[in-house]
Amino acid sequence: MKQVQNGTLEGVIIKELTRHCDERGYLLEVVRDDDGLMERFGQTTYTMTYPGVIKAFHWHSIQYDLWYVAHGEAMVVLHDLREDSPSYKQTQVIYTGEHTPKLIVIPPRVAHGYRVLGDKPIGLFYHTTRSYDPGSPDEERLPYDDPSINFPW
């Protein structure tokens, strides 16, 4: 298994986010229309996950996911399933959360999942380029311990 720690899988974008702080708190821009990161807007979803939980893996055929961990800390794991990609079968690990804010753009056919780090839940916002359709979901799943990925959680 080849892991890419600080590099990126083909098409994965990591936008480092900047806090604008003052005595009242901070402001953080996550996604802007002039970033050029979304071909179109589908929906925004928020999920909260408890400490120690692993949610992995799933992937999409059409939609892009844009992930932002607003609270807590997570280890995000990406694995390239695209046979025509230069990073095919490579794995990328990204540490992100409230202390290291990032927006992660995940292309179609890149399996993705995460593990909650520390002793508090994470709050994850994910923006997608397509709305979820329960009658025809653009989502495939692999177990977190799938032998083809062989990731040592």
C-alpha positions in Angstrom: 0.0 0.0 0.0 1.4 3.4 -0.9 0.4 6.3 1.3 0.7 9.9 0.3 0.9 11.9 3.5 1.4 15.5 2.3 1.1 15.1 -1.4 -2.2 14.8 -3.1 -4.0 12.2 -5.1 -4.8 13.3 -8.6 -7.6 15.9 -8.5 -7.8 16.2 -4.7 -7.6 19.8 -3.6 -6.9 20.9 -0.1 -7.7 24.6 0.6 -6.0 25.8 3.8 -8.5 28.0 5.6 -7.6 31.2 7.4 -9.2 32.4 10.6 -9.8 36.1 10.9 -9.7 36.7 14.7 -10.6 39.5 17.1 -11.7 39.9 20.7 -15.2 38.5 19.8 -14.0 35.2 18.2 -13.2 34.4 14.6 -14.6 34.2 11.1 -13.6 31.5 8.7 -14.6 31.5 5.0 -15.0 27.8 3.9 -16.4 27.8 0.3 -16.7 30.8 -2.0 -18.2 30.9 -5.4 -15.0 32.4 -6.8 -12.9 29.5 -5.5 -13.7 27.6 -8.7 -14.0 24.4 -6.6 -17.6 23.3 -7.5 -18.9 22.8 -11.0 -22.4 23.3 -9.5 -23.9 23.3 -6.0 -26.0 20.2 -4.9 -26.5 20.4 -1.2 -24.8 20.9 2.2 -25.1 18.3 4.9 -23.9 18.3 8.5 -23.0 15.2 10.5 -21.8 14.7 14.0 -19.7 11.6 14.8 -18.6 10.3 18.2 -15.0 9.8 19.4 -13.2 6.7 18.2 -15.7 6.0 15.4 -14.5 5.1 11.9 -16.8 5.9 9.0 -15.3 4.4 5.9 -15.3 3.8 3.0 -17.6 5.2 0.3 -17.3 6.8 -3.1 -19.3 8.4 -5.8 -19.4 8.0 -9.6 -20.5 11.5 -10.5 -20.5 13.9 -7.6 -17.6 15.7 -5.9 -17.6 16.1 -2.1 -16.1 19.1 -0.3 -15.5 18.3 3.4 -14.9 20.7 6.2 -14.5 19.5 9.9 -15.8 22.4 12.0 -15.5 20.8 15.4 -13.1 18.2 16.8 -10.3 16.5 15.0 -10.3 13.8 12.3 -8.0 11.7 10.2 -9.4 11.7 6.7 -8.3 8.8 4.4 -8.7 8.9 0.6 -8.0 6.0 -1.8 -7.9 6.4 -5.5 -10.1 3.9 -7.4 -9.7 5.5 -10.8 -7.8 3.1 -13.1 -6.9 5.9 -15.5 -5.4 8.1 -12.7 -1.7 8.6 -12.1 -2.4 8.0 -8.4 -4.5 4.8 -8.9 -4.5 2.6 -5.8 -2.6 5.3 -3.8 -3.9 6.4 -0.4 -3.7 9.9 1.1 -4.1 10.8 4.8 -5.1 14.3 5.8 -5.4 15.5 9.4 -7.9 18.2 9.8 -10.3 19.8 12.3 -10.8 22.9 14.4 -7.1 23.3 15.1 -6.0 22.7 11.4 -9.0 23.9 9.3 -9.0 22.7 5.7 -11.5 22.3 2.9 -10.9 18.9 1.2 -12.2 18.5 -2.4 -12.8 14.8 -3.1 -13.3 13.9 -6.8 -15.6 11.1 -8.1 -14.2 7.5 -7.7 -11.9 8.4 -4.8 -13.0 6.4 -1.8 -13.1 8.4 1.4 -13.7 8.0 5.1 -12.5 9.2 8.4 -11.7 8.3 12.0 -12.5 10.7 14.9 -9.4 11.6 16.9 -9.4 12.6 20.5 -12.1 12.6 23.1 -14.8 14.8 21.6 -17.1 14.4 18.6 -16.5 15.9 15.2 -18.9 18.1 13.3 -18.4 17.6 9.6 -20.0 19.8 6.9 -20.0 18.3 3.5 -21.0 20.2 0.4 -21.7 18.1 -2.8 -22.1 18.9 -6.4 -25.3 16.8 -6.6 -28.3 16.5 -4.3 -28.8 13.1 -2.7 -31.4 11.1 -4.5 -32.6 8.1 -2.3 -34.2 6.5 -5.4 -30.9 6.5 -7.2 -28.0 7.3 -4.8 -24.6 8.0 -6.3 -22.8 6.1 -3.6 -20.9 2.9 -3.4 -19.5 1.4 -0.1 -16.4 -0.6 0.9 -15.8 -1.8 4.4 -13.3 0.2 6.5 -11.0 -2.8 6.5 -11.3 -3.6 2.9 -8.3 -5.7 1.9 -7.9 -3.9 -1.5 -7.2 -0.7 0.4 -5.5 -2.4 3.5 -5.4 0.8 5.5 -4.0 0.4 9.1 -6.6 2.5 11.0 
